[in-house]
Amino acid sequence: MRNINYTNQWSKMLTPEIVGMLTTIHEFKGEQNLFIEAHADELTELMEIAKIQSTEASNRIEGILTSDERLKKLVMDKTTPKNRAEQEIAGYRDVLNTIHDNYDYIQIKPGIILQLHRDLYRFMGPGTGGYFKTTDNVIAEIDNAGNRKVRFVPVPAWETPGAIDKLCDAFDEVIRDETIDPLIVIPMFVMDFLCIHPFNDGNGRMSRLLTLLLLYRSGYIVGKYISIEKMIESTKETYYETLQASSAGWHEEENDYIPFVTYMLGIVVASYREFSSRVKLLTTAGLTKADRIGAIIKQTIGTITKAEIMKKCPDVSQITIQRALIELQEQGKIIKIGGGRYTKYTWNWDKEN
C-alpha cells in the first residue's frame, strides 16, 4: 500500500508561483474578516446564492441535473425530490449546510467522512451511502467517438479502509505543525482522496465538500459567499488535466502534486477576487442595482456580455439588468456593440471627459 506523508512533501510545493498565490490568499483572508465583521447582513444574500450555485455546479460536473426552478426549491428545502437526480442534489444540499453550520466541530476522520457520504445519499434508501466501495473501480473518460479510456486505477476495495486511515492520519499530523501552511496540504489531501477513490459513487462531490470543509477549518471561508464548485466547473477541463498530471506515478510514490496544488490555489485566488469585487459593490452606500451594473461595466477592461453581467450579479433579475443596460445606453454611459446573442457592452470613456 502506498505511503502518505505530507511532512516530507509539502516543502516541494514552494515554487515561486505557489508562494505568490499563498501571499495573495493570506492578504485576502485579512480583508475577508474585515468585510464579514462589518457587513454580515449584506452578505446573507451572497451566501444563499452561493449555496444554490455550489449545489448546482458540483452535481452538474457529474451529469446530475434538474431545472433551475426545481434546483432553487430543493436548495431552499421547499420541495421534496422527485427522482434520483433530485435525491442526490438534496443530499448535497444537506451536507453543504452541515459543513457551513458546523465546520469547526467536524474533524477529518474516516468515520466522519463515512457519515458525510451517508448523508449525501440520505434520500436514496438504506445501504446506498456511508460505506466504502465494495468492488474495485477505475477512473475512466469517454471521448467524442464514445470510446472509453481508463485514466487511473485507484486503490483496490480491500485496501480502501486502510488507505483512508493513512490519509487522515497524515493530514492530522501535518496540520498540527503551525509552520506548515494548510493551503498547501489541503489540495494534496484532496488529490490523494481522489486517487484512493474510496466510494462506489460520489467521490467527486465528496472531494469538493471536503475541500470546503478543510478550507473553512483553516479560516478560509470564501466558499460560503462565492461558489468554489462553480469556479471548478467553469474550468473543468483544466481541473481534470491537472488531476491527471498529478496522479501519474501515484502508486509508486513518484507523482508530482504541483500541477493540482497550483490549480486549486488559483481557484481560491479567483474566488477571493470575486468576493472582494462583489462585496465592494454590495456595501457601497446608496449604490442601486442599476449603479452596480454600471460599475461592473466600468471596471471591465474591453467588453462584457449580458450573460457575464448576470453571473456577476446573481441576485439581480434579468429584467432589471436589461432595464439598466437600456438606461445606461440612453445616458450615454455605455456603448452597445453588435446585436442579438453577440451583443456586448463597454464603458464610454469619452463621456468621462
C-alpha positions in Angstrom: 0.0 0.0 0.0 1.3 3.5 -0.9 2.7 5.5 2.0 1.2 9.0 2.5 3.4 11.6 4.3 2.9 15.3 3.8 5.6 16.3 6.2 8.2 15.1 3.7 6.4 16.5 0.7 4.9 20.0 1.4 8.1 22.0 1.1 8.5 20.7 -2.5 5.3 22.8 -3.4 7.0 26.1 -2.6 7.5 27.2 -6.2 7.6 31.0 -6.9 4.1 30.7 -8.5 2.6 28.9 -5.5 4.3 31.2 -2.9 2.9 34.2 -4.8 -0.6 32.8 -4.6 -0.2 31.9 -0.9 0.7 35.6 -0.3 -2.3 36.8 -2.2 -4.7 34.5 -0.4 -3.3 35.5 3.0 -3.9 39.2 2.2 -7.5 38.4 1.0 -8.1 36.4 4.2 -7.4 39.5 6.3 -9.7 41.6 4.1 -12.4 38.8 4.3 -12.5 39.0 8.0 -13.0 42.8 8.0 -15.8 42.5 5.4 -17.6 39.8 7.3 -17.4 41.7 10.6 -18.6 45.0 9.1 -21.2 43.8 6.6 -22.7 40.5 7.9 -26.3 41.4 6.9 -25.4 42.3 3.3 -23.5 39.0 2.9 -26.5 36.9 3.8 -27.8 37.1 0.3 -24.4 36.2 -1.2 -24.4 33.1 1.0 -27.8 31.9 -0.2 -26.8 32.5 -3.8 -23.5 30.6 -3.3 -25.4 27.6 -1.9 -27.5 27.3 -5.0 -24.6 27.7 -7.3 -22.4 25.2 -5.4 -25.1 22.6 -5.3 -25.9 23.0 -9.0 -22.3 23.2 -10.2 -20.9 20.2 -8.1 -23.7 18.0 -9.3 -23.6 19.2 -12.9 -19.9 18.2 -13.1 -21.1 14.7 -12.6 -24.0 15.0 -15.0 -26.7 15.3 -12.3 -29.2 17.9 -13.4 -32.6 19.4 -12.8 -34.4 22.6 -13.9 -33.4 25.9 -12.4 -36.8 26.3 -10.7 -36.6 22.8 -9.1 -33.0 23.4 -8.1 -33.8 26.6 -6.2 -36.8 25.0 -4.4 -34.6 22.0 -3.5 -31.8 24.1 -2.1 -34.2 26.2 -0.1 -35.8 23.0 1.1 -39.2 24.0 -0.2 -40.0 20.8 -2.1 -39.2 17.0 -1.9 -37.0 15.2 -4.5 -39.0 13.7 -7.4 -36.3 11.4 -8.9 -32.8 10.1 -8.4 -31.1 13.2 -9.6 -33.1 15.4 -7.3 -32.4 13.0 -4.4 -28.7 13.4 -5.0 -29.0 17.2 -5.3 -30.9 17.3 -2.0 -28.3 15.2 -0.3 -25.5 17.5 -1.4 -27.6 20.4 -0.1 -27.8 18.8 3.3 -24.1 18.0 3.6 -23.2 21.5 2.4 -25.4 23.0 5.0 -23.9 20.8 7.7 -20.4 21.9 6.7 -21.5 25.6 6.6 -23.0 25.4 10.1 -20.7 23.1 11.9 -17.2 23.1 10.2 -15.4 24.0 13.5 -16.7 20.7 15.0 -16.2 18.4 12.1 -12.8 16.6 12.3 -11.2 14.9 9.4 -11.6 11.2 10.5 -12.6 8.1 8.5 -15.8 7.8 10.4 -16.8 11.4 9.8 -16.1 11.0 6.0 -18.4 8.0 6.0 -21.1 9.9 7.8 -20.9 12.8 5.3 -21.1 10.3 2.5 -24.1 8.6 4.2 -25.9 12.0 4.3 -25.0 12.7 0.7 -27.3 9.7 -0.1 -29.8 10.0 2.7 -32.7 10.2 0.2 -31.6 7.1 -1.7 -32.6 4.5 0.8 -30.5 2.4 3.3 -27.2 1.0 2.2 -26.6 3.4 -0.6 -24.2 5.7 1.2 -21.9 5.6 4.2 -19.9 2.6 3.1 -16.5 2.3 1.4 -16.5 0.7 -2.1 -17.3 -3.0 -2.2 -15.8 -3.6 -5.7 -12.7 -2.2 -7.4 -13.3 0.8 -9.6 -11.5 2.8 -12.3 -11.4 6.5 -13.3 -12.3 6.5 -17.0 -13.2 9.0 -19.7 -15.2 8.7 -22.8 -14.1 10.6 -25.9 -16.2 12.2 -28.6 -16.4 8.9 -30.5 -17.8 7.1 -27.5 -14.6 5.2 -26.7 -13.9 4.5 -23.1 -10.4 5.0 -21.8 -9.1 4.2 -18.3 -7.2 7.3 -16.9 -6.3 5.9 -13.5 -6.7 2.7 -11.4 -7.5 3.7 -7.8 -6.7 1.7 -4.7 -8.5 -1.7 -4.7 -11.5 -2.1 -2.5 -9.9 -4.3 0.1 -7.2 -1.7 0.7 -9.5 1.3 0.9 -10.3 1.5 4.6 -6.6 1.3 5.5 -5.7 3.9 2.8 -8.3 6.4 4.2 -6.9 5.8 7.7 -3.4 6.6 6.5 -4.7 9.7 4.6 -6.5 11.1 7.6 -3.5 10.3 9.9 -1.1 12.0 7.5 -3.2 15.1 7.3 -3.8 15.2 11.1 0.0 15.0 11.7 0.9 17.8 9.3 -1.9 20.2 10.2 -0.7 20.3 13.8 2.6 21.8 12.6 1.9 25.6 12.6 5.0 26.2 10.4 3.2 24.4 7.5 0.6 26.4 5.5 -2.6 24.3 5.3 -3.3 25.9 1.9 -0.6 23.7 0.5 -1.6 20.5 2.2 -5.4 20.8 1.5 -5.1 20.2 -2.3 -2.6 17.4 -1.6 -5.1 15.7 0.6 -7.9 16.1 -1.9 -5.8 14.7 -4.7 -4.9 11.7 -2.6 -8.5 11.2 -1.7 -9.5 11.2 -5.4 -6.6 8.7 -6.2 -7.9 6.4 -3.4 -11.5 6.9 -4.8 -13.0 5.3 -1.7 -16.7 5.0 -2.7 -18.7 3.2 -5.4 -20.2 6.6 -6.2 -20.0 10.2 -5.2 -16.2 10.6 -5.0 -16.0 13.8 -7.0 -18.8 15.5 -5.0 -17.3 14.3 -1.7 -13.9 15.7 -2.7 -15.4 19.2 -3.3 -17.3 19.1 0.0 -14.1 18.1 1.8 -12.3 20.9 0.1 -14.7 23.4 1.5 -14.6 21.8 5.0 -10.8 21.9 5.1 -10.6 25.5 3.9 -13.2 26.6 6.4 -11.5 24.8 9.3 -8.3 26.7 8.3 -10.1 30.1 8.3 -10.6 30.5 4.5 -14.4 30.7 4.3 -14.7 32.4 1.0 -16.6 29.4 -0.3 -19.5 30.4 1.9 -20.1 33.5 -0.3 -18.6 32.6 -3.7 -19.2 29.1 -5.1 -15.8 27.4 -5.4 -17.6 24.5 -7.0 -18.8 26.8 -9.8 -15.3 28.1 -10.2 -14.1 24.5 -10.7 -17.0 23.7 -13.1 -16.1 26.7 -15.3 -12.5 25.4 -15.6 -13.4 21.7 -15.6 -11.0 20.7 -18.4 -8.1 22.2 -16.6 -9.3 20.5 -13.3 -9.1 17.1 -14.9 -5.9 17.8 -16.8 -4.0 18.9 -13.6 -5.5 16.0 -11.6 -4.3 13.6 -14.3 -0.9 15.2 -14.3 -0.5 15.0 -10.5 -1.8 11.4 -10.3 0.8 10.0 -12.7 3.1 7.7 -10.7 0.9 7.9 -7.6 1.0 4.2 -6.7 4.8 4.3 -7.0 5.0 7.4 -4.8 6.6 9.3 -7.7 3.7 11.7 -8.5 4.1 15.5 -8.7 1.5 17.3 -6.6 2.4 20.7 -8.0 0.0 20.9 -11.0 -3.1 20.2 -8.9 -2.0 22.3 -6.0 -1.3 25.2 -8.3 -4.7 24.8 -10.0 -6.6 24.6 -6.7 -4.8 27.7 -5.2 -5.7 29.5 -8.4 -9.4 28.7 -7.8 -9.1 30.1 -4.3 -7.4 33.2 -5.5 -10.1 33.7 -8.2 -12.9 33.1 -5.6 -11.4 35.8 -3.3 -11.1 38.3 -6.1 -14.7 37.7 -7.0 -15.7 38.0 -3.3 -13.8 41.3 -2.9 -15.4 42.7 -6.1 -18.9 41.8 -5.1 -18.7 42.9 -1.5 -17.4 46.3 -2.5 -20.3 46.8 -4.9 -22.8 45.5 -2.3 -21.6 47.6 0.6 -21.1 50.9 -1.2 -23.6 53.3 0.4 -26.5 54.4 -1.9 -25.5 52.1 -4.8 -28.6 50.8 -6.6 -28.7 47.6 -8.6 -28.5 49.7 -11.8 -25.5 51.5 -10.3 -23.8 48.2 -9.6 -24.3 47.1 -13.2 -22.7 50.3 -14.4 -19.8 49.9 -12.0 -19.2 46.3 -13.3 -19.1 47.5 -16.9 -16.8 50.4 -16.0 -14.4 48.0 -14.1 -14.3 45.7 -17.1 -11.4 46.1 -19.5 -12.8 45.8 -23.0 -16.3 44.4 -23.5 -18.7 42.4 -21.4 -21.9 40.5 -22.3 -25.2 40.5 -20.5 -24.7 36.8 -19.6 -21.4 37.8 -17.9 -23.1 40.6 -16.0 -25.7 38.1 -14.8 -23.0 35.9 -13.4 -21.5 38.8 -11.5 -24.9 39.9 -10.2 -26.8 36.6 -9.5 -29.1 38.5 -7.1 -30.3 40.8 -9.8 -33.1 39.7 -12.2 -32.5 39.5 -15.9 -35.3 42.1 -16.4 -33.6 44.6 -14.0 -30.3 44.1 -15.8 -31.9 44.7 -19.2 -33.6 47.9 -18.0 -30.3 49.1 -16.5 -28.4 48.5 -19.8 -31.1 50.4 -21.7 -30.9 53.3 -19.2 -27.1 53.4 -19.3 -27.2 53.5 -23.1 -29.7 56.3 -23.1 -27.5 58.3 -20.7 -24.5 57.7 -23.0 -22.5 56.0 -20.2 -22.1 52.7 -22.1 -21.7 51.7 -25.7 -23.6 48.7 -27.2 -21.7 46.6 -29.6 -23.2 44.1 -32.0 -26.7 42.6 -31.7 -28.6 39.5 -30.7 -26.7 36.9 -28.7 -23.4 38.6 -29.8 -24.3 41.8 -28.1 -21.5 43.3 -25.9 -21.2 46.4 -23.8 -18.3 48.7 -23.0 -17.9 51.8 -20.9 -18.0 55.1 -22.8 -14.8 56.7 -21.5 -15.2 59.6 -23.9 -18.2 60.6 -21.8 -15.9 61.0 -18.7 -14.0 63.9 -20.3 
